Amino acid sequence: MRVSGAYLVTSPGSVWDTAGLSGADGAIVDEFVAGPPGAVLTALRWLGDCLVVAGDMPLIEPKVLDALIDVCHEAGDKYVACVPKVGRFLEPLHAMYRSSFAPILNAALSCGATSIQRLLKLLARSGTVAAVKPETLATKAGLSLERVLNSFSNVNTWRDLRLVSRSLRRKGLPGC
């Protein structure tokens, strides 16, 4: 099982911003406008099973994504999602979701739940979501644990941007 297309889920007012973006096969308007849970639900409704990755993760390792897809595929229909777990924190925007997660997520949103993190932790405890260890992904991807963990890095602050920039320069890539 491999990725067959790349789509952006965007808020209703931002679709025009994606028009000239290279590498994307299209943009999908988030009909729920409920943050990450709404974006994931929108993707599931439009695309079915999908790999979700946040747009603020510049150090994503394609081999980590492939490993995550493989882990989920090998589990068959046992899980509605396969989500990396770093310590006590799940990475819901670096995860593989099955279309069977859509009704669960829709019900949660209908009840006013806005934390996909909380929902996934609850489902992981019940055995419905696979919480995938970074070590598993490192082994399957043939990468160091550090590279797997770096793949989850996102940029939310100026400090984050400096850290990512430093990491890119260490790899010999242009940073900010």
C-alpha positions in Angstrom: 0.0 0.0 0.0 1.5 3.3 -1.1 0.4 7.0 -1.2 -1.4 7.7 -4.4 -1.9 11.4 -4.1 -1.2 14.5 -2.0 -4.1 16.7 -1.0 -4.2 19.8 1.2 -7.0 20.2 3.6 -7.5 24.0 4.0 -9.9 26.4 5.6 -12.7 27.9 3.4 -10.9 31.2 3.1 -7.5 29.8 2.2 -8.2 27.7 -0.9 -6.8 30.4 -3.2 -3.5 30.3 -1.3 -3.0 26.7 -2.5 -3.6 27.3 -6.2 0.1 27.5 -7.3 1.5 25.1 -4.7 3.6 22.4 -6.4 3.5 18.8 -5.2 -0.2 18.8 -4.3 -2.8 17.1 -6.4 -5.5 19.3 -5.1 -7.1 21.1 -2.1 -10.0 20.0 -0.1 -12.0 22.6 1.9 -12.4 21.7 5.5 -16.2 21.7 5.9 -16.1 21.4 9.7 -13.6 24.2 10.6 -12.9 22.4 13.9 -9.1 22.3 13.9 -7.2 19.1 13.4 -10.2 16.8 14.1 -12.3 18.6 11.4 -9.4 18.5 8.9 -8.9 14.7 9.5 -12.6 14.0 9.2 -12.7 16.1 6.0 -9.8 14.1 4.5 -11.4 10.8 5.5 -14.8 11.7 3.9 -13.1 12.8 0.6 -10.3 10.3 0.4 -11.2 7.3 2.5 -8.1 5.7 4.1 -5.4 8.3 4.3 -2.1 9.3 5.7 -2.3 12.7 7.5 0.7 14.9 7.9 0.7 18.5 9.2 1.9 21.2 7.0 4.3 22.5 9.7 6.6 19.5 9.8 9.6 20.3 7.5 11.8 17.4 8.6 9.4 14.6 7.6 11.2 11.5 6.5 9.4 9.6 3.7 10.8 6.3 5.0 9.0 7.0 8.3 5.7 7.5 6.5 6.3 4.3 4.5 7.0 2.4 7.7 3.9 3.8 9.3 1.7 2.8 6.3 3.3 -0.7 6.4 2.6 -1.1 10.1 -1.0 -0.2 9.6 -1.4 -2.3 6.5 0.1 -5.4 8.3 -2.4 -4.9 11.1 -5.3 -5.3 8.6 -8.6 -3.9 9.8 -7.8 -4.4 13.5 -7.2 -0.6 14.0 -9.0 2.5 12.9 -5.8 4.4 13.1 -2.0 3.9 13.5 -0.5 6.8 15.3 3.1 7.3 16.4 3.5 7.6 20.2 6.4 9.5 21.6 6.5 9.2 25.4 2.9 9.9 26.5 2.1 12.0 23.4 0.5 10.7 20.3 1.3 12.3 16.9 -2.2 12.6 15.4 -1.0 14.8 12.5 1.6 12.3 11.4 -0.7 9.3 11.3 -2.5 6.7 9.2 -6.3 6.7 9.4 -8.8 4.2 8.1 -12.2 5.3 6.8 -13.7 3.4 9.7 -12.4 6.2 12.0 -14.7 8.7 10.3 -18.0 7.8 12.1 -16.1 7.8 15.5 -14.6 11.1 14.8 -17.8 12.5 13.5 -19.6 11.4 16.7 -17.0 13.0 18.9 -17.2 16.3 17.0 -21.0 16.2 17.3 -20.7 15.9 21.1 -18.4 18.9 21.2 -15.1 17.0 21.6 -12.3 19.1 20.0 -9.2 17.2 21.1 -8.2 14.5 18.7 -5.3 13.7 21.1 -7.7 12.8 23.9 -9.9 10.7 21.6 -7.0 8.8 20.2 -5.6 8.1 23.7 -9.0 6.7 24.7 -9.2 4.5 21.6 -5.6 3.3 22.1 -6.5 2.2 25.6 -9.5 0.3 24.2 -7.3 -1.4 21.5 -9.0 0.4 18.6 -6.0 2.6 17.7 -2.4 1.3 17.4 0.0 3.5 19.3 3.2 2.9 17.3 6.6 3.2 19.0 9.2 5.3 17.2 11.6 2.4 17.7 9.3 0.2 15.6 9.3 2.8 12.9 13.1 3.2 13.1 13.6 -0.5 12.6 11.1 -0.9 9.8 12.4 2.3 8.0 16.1 1.4 8.6 16.7 4.8 10.2 18.2 6.0 13.4 15.7 6.8 16.2 16.9 10.4 16.1 15.8 10.7 12.5 12.5 9.2 13.2 11.9 11.6 16.1 13.1 14.5 14.0 10.4 13.6 11.5 7.8 14.6 14.1 9.3 18.0 14.6 6.9 20.8 13.8 7.3 24.6 13.7 5.0 26.6 16.0 7.4 29.2 17.4 10.5 31.2 16.4 12.5 28.8 18.6 11.2 25.8 16.7 12.1 27.5 13.4 15.7 28.1 14.7 16.0 24.4 15.8 14.8 23.1 12.5 17.0 25.5 10.6 20.0 24.3 12.6 19.1 20.7 11.9 18.9 21.4 8.2 22.3 23.1 8.2 23.8 20.1 10.0 22.5 18.0 7.1 24.1 20.3 4.6 20.7 21.7 3.5 19.9 25.5 3.4 18.3 26.7 6.6 16.8 30.0 7.5 
